[in-house]
Amino acid sequence: MTARRDQLPGGLADIGRTIDRLRRSTGERAAQLLPYLRRTDTSVALSLGTAWQLYDKAGHPVVAEDAIAGQGLALPYLSMLWAPARYTDWLATTSGTFEDIHRATIYKLQPYASVSIGHTTDVSGTTGELQVTVAGRVIGSPTAVAFSQAAVTIGPFALTGDFKQQIELRVQARRTAGTGNVRVAVLASTGLQS
């Protein structure tokens, strides 16, 4: 069977419009065929349409795409960490051995993480080092700290343990020379996928 001449697209632009129309129509039909995915108790677990949403058993959306922007997440709201901008407000140490300055106990939900750390000393001639530990294990080599405000991102590094297991993360610092303080502040920390 051959198509009538008036049914064929006239040019390349028409072919593109025809393909786009078919793709939209197919997507809309698929969303209409399966607009909801339900649990065995018939509560909605997932809805499809112009944007998808994943629901908890109480019917609250817990993960959803941003339908307005057309990209990224609408839910969950992800926290953003703020740190003091004045280095004199950052926590400090004069210890000659590594000392815990910041610590966090997390539940492992993602396999990797990274930590961004601001660092400086507060007296010229004072130097130091900082490091990150995961469950007591040092990640990489220590980072040198000097009398200039700087930042370093440690990671991505693997988080040890099983899914949803508690893990201790620590930022440690020490003074290696001079008489001033070694100062550090966690600027950001993020869990990451594989």
N, CA, C and O atoms as a DFTB+ gen file, in Angstrom:
776 C
 N C O
     1  1       0.848      -1.169       0.000
     2  2       0.000       0.000       0.000
     3  2       0.895       1.235       0.000
     4  3       1.853       1.315       0.769
     5  1       0.590       2.157      -0.832
     6  2       1.367       3.390      -0.893
     7  2       0.541       4.535      -0.338
     8  3      -0.681       4.580      -0.480
     9  1       1.251       5.463       0.304
    10  2       0.572       6.626       0.881
    11  2       0.235       7.607      -0.222
    12  3       0.966       7.735      -1.205
    13  1      -0.866       8.291      -0.050
    14  2      -1.215       9.340      -1.000
    15  2      -0.218      10.465      -0.857
    16  3       0.350      10.681       0.213
    17  1      -0.014      11.169      -1.933
    18  2       0.949      12.260      -1.946
    19  2       0.607      13.333      -0.909
    20  3       1.520      13.935      -0.343
    21  1      -0.665      13.590      -0.644
    22  2      -1.047      14.629       0.300
    23  2      -0.848      14.183       1.759
    24  3      -0.988      15.000       2.669
    25  1      -0.521      12.891       1.998
    26  2      -0.263      12.410       3.349
    27  2       1.218      12.448       3.700
    28  3       1.568      12.309       4.872
    29  1       2.083      12.628       2.737
    30  2       3.515      12.663       2.984
    31  2       3.951      14.074       3.349
    32  3       3.424      15.045       2.806
    33  1       4.926      14.201       4.281
    34  2       5.446      15.526       4.612
    35  2       6.080      16.159       3.392
    36  3       6.674      15.469       2.563
    37  1       5.956      17.469       3.282
    38  2       6.454      18.171       2.108
    39  2       7.958      18.394       2.105
    40  3       8.572      18.332       1.040
    41  1       8.576      18.651       3.250
    42  2      10.004      18.930       3.286
    43  2      10.612      18.452       4.590
    44  3       9.937      17.835       5.414
    45  1      11.914      18.746       4.772
    46  2      12.590      18.300       5.977
    47  2      11.967      18.882       7.238
    48  3      11.852      18.179       8.242
    49  1      11.568      20.130       7.210
    50  2      10.938      20.742       8.381
    51  2       9.632      20.039       8.703
    52  3       9.308      19.831       9.872
    53  1       8.880      19.671       7.669
    54  2       7.618      18.962       7.888
    55  2       7.870      17.579       8.487
    56  3       7.102      17.128       9.337
    57  1       8.918      16.913       8.063
    58  2       9.251      15.595       8.621
    59  2       9.553      15.735      10.108
    60  3       9.086      14.928      10.912
    61  1      10.326      16.747      10.480
    62  2      10.655      16.981      11.889
    63  2       9.411      17.251      12.711
    64  3       9.273      16.728      13.817
    65  1       8.492      18.073      12.179
    66  2       7.245      18.368      12.899
    67  2       6.393      17.114      13.047
    68  3       5.771      16.900      14.087
    69  1       6.366      16.291      12.015
    70  2       5.584      15.053      12.062
    71  2       6.161      14.113      13.128
    72  3       5.411      13.546      13.923
    73  1       7.474      13.948      13.146
    74  2       8.115      13.082      14.151
    75  2       7.868      13.618      15.552
    76  3       7.575      12.846      16.465
    77  1       7.981      14.935      15.737
    78  2       7.747      15.541      17.046
    79  2       6.297      15.324      17.489
    80  3       6.046      15.015      18.654
    81  1       5.352      15.484      16.574
    82  2       3.935      15.277      16.896
    83  2       3.683      13.822      17.290
    84  3       2.946      13.560      18.240
    85  1       4.283      12.880      16.573
    86  2       4.126      11.459      16.908
    87  2       4.740      11.145      18.272
    88  3       4.154      10.394      19.052
    89  1       5.910      11.710      18.569
    90  2       6.566      11.474      19.857
    91  2       5.700      12.014      21.000
    92  3       5.523      11.339      22.014
    93  1       5.160      13.226      20.841
    94  2       4.290      13.817      21.873
    95  2       3.041      12.980      22.073
    96  3       2.638      12.708      23.204
    97  1       2.437      12.579      20.980
    98  2       1.211      11.794      21.035
    99  2       1.464      10.451      21.720
   100  3       0.657      10.012      22.539
   101  1       2.576       9.799      21.389
   102  2       2.921       8.514      21.999
   103  2       3.165       8.683      23.487
   104  3       2.704       7.863      24.281
   105  1       3.883       9.733      23.886
   106  2       4.148       9.988      25.308
   107  2       2.877      10.260      26.081
   108  3       2.701       9.766      27.194
   109  1       1.980      11.057      25.485
   110  2       0.710      11.362      26.156
   111  2      -0.143      10.107      26.308
   112  3      -0.764       9.896      27.349
   113  1      -0.172       9.269      25.258
   114  2      -0.951       8.035      25.336
   115  2      -0.385       7.086      26.386
   116  3      -1.144       6.442      27.110
   117  1       0.957       6.991      26.476
   118  2       1.576       6.120      27.484
   119  2       1.235       6.609      28.893
   120  3       0.947       5.798      29.773
   121  1       1.263       7.919      29.115
   122  2       0.926       8.471      30.429
   123  2      -0.543       8.233      30.750
   124  3      -0.897       8.036      31.912
   125  1      -1.418       8.249      29.717
   126  2      -2.836       8.009      29.955
   127  2      -3.108       6.533      30.232
   128  3      -4.016       6.203      30.995
   129  1      -2.319       5.636      29.609
   130  2      -2.504       4.207      29.849
   131  2      -2.101       3.818      31.269
   132  3      -2.730       2.948      31.871
   133  1      -1.067       4.447      31.806
   134  2      -0.572       4.107      33.139
   135  2      -0.298       5.396      33.912
   136  3       0.855       5.698      34.217
   137  1      -1.359       6.167      34.235
   138  2      -1.118       7.433      34.923
   139  2      -0.681       7.240      36.370
   140  3      -0.046       8.124      36.946
   141  1      -1.016       6.081      36.971
   142  2      -0.661       5.825      38.371
   143  2      -0.122       4.418      38.522
   144  3      -0.574       3.484      37.859
   145  1       0.839       4.285      39.393
   146  2       1.326       2.976      39.810
   147  2       0.873       2.832      41.256
   148  3       1.190       3.676      42.096
   149  1       0.141       1.777      41.546
   150  2      -0.449       1.610      42.874
   151  2       0.204       0.458      43.633
   152  3       0.712      -0.498      43.047
   153  1       0.170       0.586      44.968
   154  2       0.629      -0.479      45.852
   155  2      -0.465      -1.551      45.947
   156  3      -1.565      -1.376      45.422
   157  1      -0.149      -2.648      46.616
   158  2      -1.147      -3.708      46.786
   159  2      -2.346      -3.243      47.598
   160  3      -3.438      -3.793      47.455
   161  1      -2.157      -2.222      48.461
   162  2      -3.296      -1.681      49.218
   163  2      -4.050      -0.615      48.412
   164  3      -4.917       0.063      48.963
   165  1      -3.748      -0.458      47.156
   166  2      -4.323       0.472      46.161
   167  2      -3.928       1.930      46.365
   168  3      -4.400       2.784      45.615
   169  1      -3.081       2.257      47.348
   170  2      -2.606       3.639      47.474
   171  2      -1.651       3.946      46.321
   172  3      -0.937       3.067      45.839
   173  1      -1.651       5.196      45.892
   174  2      -0.815       5.612      44.760
   175  2       0.644       5.685      45.202
   176  3       0.964       6.318      46.208
   177  1       1.524       5.035      44.446
   178  2       2.960       5.074      44.717
   179  2       3.678       6.019      43.755
   180  3       4.667       6.651      44.127
   181  1       3.179       6.117      42.514
   182  2       3.836       6.919      41.487
   183  2       2.783       7.447      40.538
   184  3       1.889       6.707      40.127
   185  1       2.878       8.722      40.183
   186  2       1.990       9.270      39.167
   187  2       2.827       9.768      38.004
   188  3       3.916      10.313      38.182
   189  1       2.288       9.567      36.810
   190  2       2.941      10.010      35.579
   191  2       2.015      10.988      34.878
   192  3       0.794      10.904      35.006
   193  1       2.582      11.876      34.167
   194  2       1.800      12.881      33.435
   195  2       2.765      13.927      32.932
   196  3       3.833      13.588      32.423
   197  1       2.409      15.201      33.065
   198  2       3.340      16.241      32.644
   199  2       4.570      16.254      33.539
   200  3       5.630      16.720      33.119
   201  1       4.448      15.748      34.773
   202  2       5.583      15.577      35.687
   203  2       5.324      14.325      36.508
   204  3       4.171      13.989      36.778
   205  1       6.372      13.638      36.905
   206  2       6.191      12.447      37.736
   207  2       6.366      12.802      39.207
   208  3       7.094      13.730      39.558
   209  1       5.681      12.042      40.059
   210  2       5.786      12.206      41.500
   211  2       5.760      10.829      42.149
   212  3       5.009       9.947      41.731
   213  1       6.584      10.657      43.170
   214  2       6.634       9.443      43.967
   215  2       6.023       9.773      45.326
   216  3       6.403      10.767      45.945
   217  1       5.079       8.952      45.798
   218  2       4.316       9.252      47.010
   219  2       4.645       8.280      48.144
   220  3       4.983       7.121      47.903
   221  1       4.539       8.776      49.403
   222  2       4.616       7.867      50.544
   223  2       3.233       7.248      50.763
   224  3       2.281       7.606      50.069
   225  1       3.114       6.320      51.722
   226  2       1.841       5.629      51.940
   227  2       0.728       6.575      52.389
   228  3      -0.447       6.262      52.198
   229  1       1.063       7.709      52.974
   230  2       0.050       8.671      53.405
   231  2      -0.431       9.551      52.256
   232  3      -1.332      10.369      52.443
   233  1       0.158       9.395      51.065
   234  2      -0.255      10.184      49.910
   235  2       0.509      11.475      49.712
   236  3       0.125      12.294      48.877
   237  1       1.596      11.680      50.468
   238  2       2.402      12.891      50.313
   239  2       3.454      12.681      49.234
   240  3       4.123      11.648      49.232
   241  1       3.619      13.630      48.316
   242  2       4.714      13.496      47.342
   243  2       6.058      13.679      48.051
   244  3       6.270      14.680      48.736
   245  1       6.956      12.720      47.888
   246  2       8.264      12.801      48.538
   247  2       9.402      13.033      47.546
   248  3      10.439      13.583      47.916
   249  1       9.222      12.623      46.301
   250  2      10.194      12.892      45.236
   251  2       9.396      13.277      43.997
   252  3       8.457      12.582      43.610
   253  1       9.780      14.390      43.380
   254  2       9.075      14.831      42.183
   255  2      10.000      15.678      41.326
   256  3      10.920      16.327      41.825
   257  1       9.736      15.657      40.022
   258  2      10.517      16.510      39.136
   259  2       9.901      17.900      39.074
   260  3       8.718      18.082      39.361
   261  1      10.713      18.874      38.699
   262  2      10.238      20.255      38.591
   263  2       9.596      20.426      37.213
   264  3      10.291      20.576      36.208
   265  1       8.273      20.401      37.180
   266  2       7.551      20.491      35.909
   267  2       7.609      21.886      35.311
   268  3       7.528      22.032      34.091
   269  1       7.747      22.909      36.135
   270  2       7.760      24.283      35.625
   271  2       9.069      24.576      34.904
   272  3       9.065      25.078      33.780
   273  1      10.202      24.258      35.561
   274  2      11.496      24.496      34.929
   275  2      11.790      23.476      33.843
   276  3      12.550      23.747      32.914
   277  1      11.181      22.293      33.965
   278  2      11.424      21.250      32.970
   279  2      12.680      20.446      33.220
   280  3      13.061      19.614      32.395
   281  1      13.325      20.682      34.342
   282  2      14.528      19.913      34.679
   283  2      14.759      19.978      36.172
   284  3      14.326      20.921      36.835
   285  1      15.434      18.985      36.699
   286  2      15.779      18.977      38.114
   287  2      14.644      18.536      39.014
   288  3      13.583      18.127      38.544
   289  1      14.877      18.624      40.310
   290  2      13.926      18.175      41.320
   291  2      13.044      19.301      41.837
   292  3      13.494      20.434      42.011
   293  1      11.784      18.971      42.079
   294  2      10.901      19.859      42.832
   295  2      10.925      19.429      44.300
   296  3      10.952      20.270      45.199
   297  1      10.914      18.127      44.533
   298  2      10.983      17.536      45.865
   299  2      11.982      16.396      45.843
   300  3      12.112      15.759      44.798
   301  1      12.683      16.093      46.893
   302  2      12.629      16.771      48.179
   303  2      13.409      18.085      48.128
   304  3      14.260      18.291      47.263
   305  1      13.093      18.972      49.084
   306  2      13.897      20.171      49.234
   307  2      15.240      19.741      49.795
   308  3      15.290      19.050      50.812
   309  1      16.310      20.132      49.163
   310  2      17.643      19.755      49.603
   311  2      18.240      20.894      50.422
   312  3      18.159      22.062      50.041
   313  1      18.835      20.537      51.546
   314  2      19.386      21.576      52.418
   315  2      20.662      22.150      51.817
   316  3      21.378      21.481      51.071
   317  1      20.925      23.399      52.160
   318  2      22.154      24.075      51.757
   319  2      22.853      24.529      53.028
   320  3      22.236      25.147      53.896
   321  1      24.111      24.230      53.135
   322  2      24.857      24.549      54.337
   323  2      25.517      25.915      54.194
   324  3      26.103      26.227      53.157
   325  1      25.418      26.719      55.239
   326  2      26.060      28.031      55.275
   327  2      27.125      28.002      56.348
   328  3      26.965      27.342      57.374
   329  1      28.205      28.713      56.114
   330  2      29.285      28.820      57.099
   331  2      29.595      30.299      57.311
   332  3      29.323      31.120      56.435
   333  1      30.159      30.644      58.461
   334  2      30.547      32.043      58.675
   335  2      31.533      32.502      57.602
   336  3      32.411      31.743      57.193
   337  1      31.386      33.733      57.154
   338  2      32.275      34.273      56.122
   339  2      33.575      34.794      56.727
   340  3      34.618      34.760      56.074
   341  1      33.522      35.277      57.976
   342  2      34.729      35.801      58.620
   343  2      35.536      34.640      59.193
   344  3      35.045      33.890      60.036
   345  1      36.774      34.499      58.731
   346  2      37.575      33.368      59.191
   347  2      37.820      33.410      60.693
   348  3      38.081      32.371      61.300
   349  1      37.742      34.581      61.303
   350  2      37.927      34.663      62.753
   351  2      36.776      34.002      63.511
   352  3      36.891      33.736      64.708
   353  1      35.668      33.737      62.816
   354  2      34.544      33.027      63.427
   355  2      34.649      31.510      63.238
   356  3      33.870      30.759      63.825
   357  1      35.602      31.059      62.427
   358  2      35.765      29.622      62.200
   359  2      36.370      28.971      63.441
   360  3      37.132      29.599      64.176
   361  1      36.022      27.709      63.662
   362  2      36.594      26.973      64.785
   363  2      38.099      26.817      64.590
   364  3      38.584      26.762      63.460
   365  1      38.842      26.745      65.716
   366  2      40.299      26.789      65.640
   367  2      40.937      25.761      66.565
   368  3      40.311      25.264      67.501
   369  1      42.196      25.458      66.278
   370  2      42.993      24.609      67.143
   371  2      44.438      25.093      67.142
   372  3      44.912      25.692      66.176
   373  1      45.131      24.817      68.254
   374  2      46.585      25.035      68.340
   375  2      47.279      23.710      68.631
   376  3      48.483      23.681      68.886
   377  1      46.525      22.617      68.593
   378  2      47.069      21.292      68.898
   379  2      48.113      20.886      67.860
   380  3      47.963      21.166      66.671
   381  1      49.160      20.229      68.321
   382  2      50.185      19.711      67.417
   383  2      49.818      18.352      66.839
   384  3      50.500      17.859      65.941
   385  1      48.746      17.739      67.341
   386  2      48.239      16.474      66.787
   387  2      46.844      16.718      66.237
   388  3      46.159      17.652      66.653
   389  1      46.425      15.876      65.303
   390  2      45.115      16.069      64.688
   391  2      44.017      16.020      65.748
   392  3      43.948      15.103      66.566
   393  1      43.167      17.038      65.702
   394  2      42.067      17.184      66.651
   395  2      40.767      17.325      65.862
   396  3      40.745      17.988      64.825
   397  1      39.678      16.707      66.340
   398  2      38.372      16.859      65.691
   399  2      37.916      18.307      65.814
   400  3      37.876      18.865      66.911
   401  1      37.569      18.911      64.670
   402  2      37.045      20.280      64.655
   403  2      35.557      20.259      64.304
   404  3      34.762      20.969      64.920
   405  1      35.187      19.457      63.330
   406  2      33.782      19.261      62.953
   407  2      33.532      17.761      62.883
   408  3      34.412      16.995      62.490
   409  1      32.322      17.346      63.268
   410  2      31.961      15.940      63.138
   411  2      30.497      15.819      62.780
   412  3      29.684      16.680      63.117
   413  1      30.176      14.745      62.095
   414  2      28.791      14.466      61.710
   415  2      28.570      12.967      61.801
   416  3      29.444      12.174      61.450
   417  1      27.401      12.594      62.270
   418  2      26.973      11.208      62.235
   419  2      25.829      11.140      61.243
   420  3      24.792      11.776      61.432
   421  1      26.022      10.365      60.187
   422  2      25.021      10.288      59.124
   423  2      24.557       8.847      58.960
   424  3      25.221       7.912      59.408
   425  1      23.418       8.682      58.317
   426  2      22.985       7.368      57.857
   427  2      23.363       7.271      56.387
   428  3      23.024       8.148      55.593
   429  1      24.059       6.214      56.029
   430  2      24.524       6.057      54.650
   431  2      23.331       5.813      53.725
   432  3      22.671       4.777      53.805
   433  1      23.067       6.779      52.851
   434  2      22.016       6.645      51.848
   435  2      22.595       6.635      50.442
   436  3      21.972       6.116      49.516
   437  1      23.780       7.205      50.278
   438  2      24.452       7.220      48.984
   439  2      25.852       6.636      49.178
   440  3      26.391       6.689      50.283
   441  1      26.439       6.088      48.134
   442  2      27.718       5.391      48.295
   443  2      28.935       6.306      48.438
   444  3      29.971       5.875      48.943
   445  1      28.826       7.552      48.004
   446  2      29.955       8.471      48.036
   447  2      29.557       9.800      48.665
   448  3      28.372      10.100      48.808
   449  1      30.551      10.586      49.037
   450  2      30.312      11.925      49.582
   451  2      31.501      12.812      49.237
   452  3      32.556      12.330      48.826
   453  1      31.311      14.114      49.411
   454  2      32.408      15.076      49.311
   455  2      32.182      16.150      50.363
   456  3      31.050      16.401      50.774
   457  1      33.266      16.783      50.794
   458  2      33.202      17.839      51.798
   459  2      34.072      18.994      51.327
   460  3      35.237      18.794      50.984
   461  1      33.511      20.212      51.307
   462  2      34.285      21.422      50.994
   463  2      34.595      22.132      52.300
   464  3      33.709      22.347      53.128
   465  1      35.861      22.494      52.478
   466  2      36.324      23.031      53.761
   467  2      37.104      24.314      53.524
   468  3      38.058      24.336      52.746
   469  1      36.690      25.394      54.206
   470  2      37.464      26.626      54.218
   471  2      38.571      26.485      55.255
   472  3      38.368      25.859      56.296
   473  1      39.748      27.063      54.980
   474  2      40.861      26.923      55.929
   475  2      41.807      28.109      55.861
   476  3      41.961      28.748      54.820
   477  1      42.433      28.387      56.989
   478  2      43.443      29.446      57.093
   479  2      44.106      29.340      58.458
   480  3      43.688      28.550      59.305
   481  1      45.144      30.146      58.663
   482  2      45.664      30.385      60.010
   483  2      45.412      31.860      60.300
   484  3      45.123      32.631      59.385
   485  1      45.520      32.254      61.560
   486  2      45.223      33.656      61.854
   487  2      46.456      34.480      62.211
   488  3      46.327      35.635      62.619
   489  1      47.657      33.900      62.062
   490  2      48.910      34.627      62.301
   491  2      49.898      34.233      61.211
   492  3      50.071      33.048      60.924
   493  1      50.542      35.218      60.607
   494  2      51.563      34.950      59.597
   495  2      52.658      34.078      60.200
   496  3      53.086      34.302      61.333
   497  1      53.108      33.090      59.445
   498  2      54.139      32.175      59.931
   499  2      53.567      30.922      60.584
   500  3      54.300      29.967      60.843
   501  1      52.269      30.920      60.849
   502  2      51.632      29.722      61.395
   503  2      51.155      28.859      60.231
   504  3      50.545      29.355      59.284
   505  1      51.438      27.581      60.316
   506  2      50.979      26.622      59.300
   507  2      50.302      25.454      59.990
   508  3      50.426      25.265      61.200
   509  1      49.599      24.689      59.211
   510  2      48.928      23.518      59.756
   511  2      48.492      22.580      58.664
   512  3      48.888      22.724      57.507
   513  1      47.666      21.606      59.038
   514  2      47.117      20.636      58.104
   515  2      45.690      20.307      58.524
   516  3      45.319      20.439      59.690
   517  1      44.906      19.878      57.550
   518  2      43.566      19.371      57.840
   519  2      43.385      18.056      57.117
   520  3      44.057      17.777      56.124
   521  1      42.461      17.244      57.630
   522  2      42.136      15.987      56.988
   523  2      40.698      15.608      57.320
   524  3      40.106      16.121      58.269
   525  1      40.148      14.697      56.514
   526  2      38.802      14.172      56.725
   527  2      38.923      12.691      57.032
   528  3      39.714      11.980      56.411
   529  1      38.129      12.225      58.002
   530  2      38.088      10.789      58.282
   531  2      36.660      10.278      58.110
   532  3      35.689      10.987      58.375
   533  1      36.559       9.031      57.661
   534  2      35.283       8.331      57.547
   535  2      35.406       7.072      58.389
   536  3      36.223       6.199      58.095
   537  1      34.597       6.980      59.433
   538  2      34.631       5.839      60.355
   539  2      36.053       5.608      60.869
   540  3      36.491       4.465      61.004
   541  1      36.769       6.699      61.155
   542  2      38.120       6.614      61.697
   543  2      39.220       6.449      60.668
   544  3      40.396       6.477      61.031
   545  1      38.882       6.277      59.389
   546  2      39.871       6.081      58.328
   547  2      40.135       7.416      57.638
   548  3      39.199       8.083      57.196
   549  1      41.416       7.813      57.543
   550  2      41.798       9.072      56.905
   551  2      41.586       8.961      55.394
   552  3      41.959       7.965      54.772
   553  1      40.986       9.995      54.821
   554  2      40.744      10.057      53.373
   555  2      41.876      10.837      52.719
   556  3      42.053      12.025      52.992
   557  1      42.630      10.187      51.870
   558  2      43.697      10.860      51.136
   559  2      44.810      11.369      52.024
   560  3      45.015      10.875      53.132
   561  1      45.528      12.364      51.526
   562  2      46.641      12.982      52.245
   563  2      46.171      14.266      52.915
   564  3      45.223      14.891      52.440
   565  1      46.817      14.675      54.015
   566  2      46.447      15.938      54.665
   567  2      46.612      17.133      53.714
   568  3      47.478      17.125      52.839
   569  1      45.780      18.143      53.899
   570  2      45.838      19.386      53.127
   571  2      46.596      20.436      53.937
   572  3      46.297      20.655      55.111
   573  1      47.576      21.084      53.308
   574  2      48.359      22.124      53.985
   575  2      47.495      23.364      54.210
   576  3      46.697      23.746      53.354
   577  1      47.671      23.987      55.383
   578  2      46.943      25.202      55.748
   579  2      47.975      26.289      56.038
   580  3      48.938      26.053      56.767
   581  1      47.775      27.484      55.468
   582  2      48.703      28.598      55.652
   583  2      47.920      29.869      55.965
   584  3      46.696      29.837      56.097
   585  1      48.635      30.990      56.082
   586  2      48.033      32.273      56.420
   587  2      47.437      32.929      55.172
   588  3      47.887      33.988      54.735
   589  1      46.425      32.282      54.615
   590  2      45.657      32.829      53.496
   591  2      44.361      32.043      53.434
   592  3      44.353      30.815      53.528
   593  1      43.270      32.769      53.274
   594  2      41.973      32.105      53.230
   595  2      41.865      31.303      51.946
   596  3      42.059      31.838      50.855
   597  1      41.552      30.008      52.076
   598  2      41.431      29.120      50.921
   599  2      40.356      28.088      51.214
   600  3      39.818      28.024      52.319
   601  1      40.053      27.284      50.209
   602  2      39.077      26.204      50.378
   603  2      39.550      24.995      49.595
   604  3      40.232      25.117      48.578
   605  1      39.174      23.829      50.090
   606  2      39.509      22.578      49.423
   607  2      38.271      21.696      49.440
   608  3      37.500      21.713      50.399
   609  1      38.085      20.927      48.375
   610  2      37.026      19.915      48.363
   611  2      37.686      18.557      48.443
   612  3      38.499      18.196      47.591
   613  1      37.332      17.809      49.471
   614  2      37.835      16.455      49.650
   615  2      36.765      15.520      49.098
   616  3      35.618      15.551      49.544
   617  1      37.136      14.699      48.140
   618  2      36.194      13.742      47.582
   619  2      36.009      13.946      46.092
   620  3      36.652      14.793      45.472
   621  1      35.113      13.147      45.535
   622  2      34.252      12.178      46.169
   623  2      35.055      11.025      46.781
   624  3      36.052      10.567      46.223
   625  1      34.584      10.575      47.947
   626  2      35.195       9.436      48.630
   627  2      34.094       8.452      49.000
   628  3      32.941       8.829      49.205
   629  1      34.479       7.178      49.081
   630  2      33.516       6.118      49.389
   631  2      33.110       6.193      50.859
   632  3      33.939       6.435      51.737
   633  1      31.830       5.983      51.105
   634  2      31.330       5.862      52.470
   635  2      31.310       4.376      52.816
   636  3      30.727       3.574      52.087
   637  1      31.937       4.016      53.914
   638  2      32.013       2.616      54.314
   639  2      30.679       2.157      54.877
   640  3      29.801       2.975      55.152
   641  1      30.527       0.864      55.046
   642  2      29.351       0.319      55.707
   643  2      28.207       0.022      54.766
   644  3      28.280       0.248      53.558
   645  1      27.138      -0.498      55.371
   646  2      25.951      -0.896      54.632
   647  2      24.969       0.258      54.510
   648  3      25.077       1.256      55.223
   649  1      24.023       0.117      53.614
   650  2      22.963       1.091      53.408
   651  2      22.231       1.349      54.723
   652  3      21.869       0.406      55.427
   653  1      22.012       2.624      55.058
   654  2      21.336       3.093      56.266
   655  2      22.102       2.792      57.557
   656  3      21.534       2.890      58.645
   657  1      23.364       2.432      57.452
   658  2      24.210       2.261      58.631
   659  2      24.737       3.626      59.058
   660  3      25.023       4.468      58.207
   661  1      24.872       3.858      60.366
   662  2      25.432       5.118      60.852
   663  2      26.933       5.158      60.583
   664  3      27.642       4.170      60.768
   665  1      27.401       6.332      60.138
   666  2      28.822       6.533      59.832
   667  2      29.259       7.849      60.454
   668  3      28.536       8.844      60.393
   669  1      30.439       7.852      61.049
   670  2      31.029       9.070      61.624
   671  2      31.944       9.726      60.593
   672  3      32.855       9.085      60.068
   673  1      31.699      11.000      60.306
   674  2      32.581      11.804      59.461
   675  2      33.199      12.873      60.346
   676  3      32.517      13.467      61.181
   677  1      34.494      13.121      60.164
   678  2      35.164      14.143      60.970
   679  2      36.110      14.967      60.109
   680  3      36.761      14.457      59.198
   681  1      36.165      16.262      60.428
   682  2      37.186      17.149      59.869
   683  2      38.134      17.419      61.018
   684  3      37.725      17.893      62.078
   685  1      39.407      17.114      60.802
   686  2      40.429      17.287      61.832
   687  2      41.482      18.276      61.355
   688  3      41.720      18.420      60.156
   689  1      42.111      18.956      62.311
   690  2      43.177      19.909      61.971
   691  2      44.248      19.872      63.042
   692  3      44.014      19.437      64.169
   693  1      45.429      20.337      62.664
   694  2      46.536      20.466      63.615
   695  2      47.443      21.600      63.175
   696  3      47.492      21.957      61.998
   697  1      48.163      22.161      64.143
   698  2      49.159      23.191      63.851
   699  2      50.497      22.492      63.674
   700  3      50.849      21.615      64.463
   701  1      51.250      22.877      62.635
   702  2      52.558      22.285      62.386
   703  2      53.701      23.258      62.654
   704  3      54.842      22.827      62.818
   705  1      53.420      24.563      62.703
   706  2      54.454      25.563      63.005
   707  2      53.789      26.867      63.409
   708  3      52.642      27.126      63.043
   709  1      54.515      27.696      64.172
   710  2      54.041      29.018      64.541
   711  2      53.265      29.017      65.842
   712  3      53.199      28.013      66.551
   713  1      52.665      30.192      66.145
   714  2      51.990      30.377      67.428
   715  2      50.498      30.671      67.296
   716  3      49.800      30.767      68.306
   717  1      50.000      30.815      66.070
   718  2      48.587      31.155      65.876
   719  2      47.685      29.934      65.809
   720  3      48.114      28.799      66.019
   721  1      46.433      30.203      65.512
   722  2      45.422      29.152      65.365
   723  2      45.363      28.641      63.936
   724  3      45.620      29.384      62.988
   725  1      45.021      27.360      63.788
   726  2      44.630      26.789      62.501
   727  2      43.111      26.763      62.526
   728  3      42.509      26.180      63.428
   729  1      42.479      27.406      61.518
   730  2      41.030      27.552      61.505
   731  2      40.426      26.833      60.298
   732  3      40.960      26.887      59.190
   733  1      39.293      26.154      60.542
   734  2      38.595      25.450      59.460
   735  2      37.086      25.618      59.634
   736  3      36.588      25.798      60.745
   737  1      36.374      25.554      58.512
   738  2      34.912      25.601      58.515
   739  2      34.398      24.723      57.381
   740  3      34.886      24.809      56.254
   741  1      33.411      23.879      57.679
   742  2      32.764      23.090      56.629
   743  2      31.860      24.028      55.839
   744  3      30.931      24.620      56.388
   745  1      32.139      24.155      54.549
   746  2      31.371      25.043      53.675
   747  2      30.233      24.306      52.983
   748  3      29.184      24.890      52.710
   749  1      30.439      23.023      52.698
   750  2      29.399      22.209      52.037
   751  2      29.760      20.752      52.206
   752  3      30.930      20.393      52.337
   753  1      28.744      19.923      52.201
   754  2      28.930      18.481      52.269
   755  2      27.792      17.844      51.489
   756  3      26.631      18.206      51.678
   757  1      28.115      16.900      50.615
   758  2      27.119      16.342      49.717
   759  2      27.282      14.840      49.608
   760  3      28.399      14.339      49.481
   761  1      26.163      14.117      49.657
   762  2      26.161      12.696      49.312
   763  2      26.064      12.571      47.808
   764  3      25.383      13.366      47.160
   765  1      26.742      11.574      47.243
   766  2      26.814      11.439      45.785
   767  2      26.519      10.008      45.360
   768  3      26.701       9.062      46.126
   769  1      26.064       9.877      44.135
   770  2      25.831       8.560      43.535
   771  2      27.139       7.936      43.078
   772  3      28.182       8.591      43.097
   773  1      27.091       6.678      42.668
   774  2      28.306       5.973      42.178
   775  2      28.809       6.604      40.906
   776  3      29.811       6.156      40.348
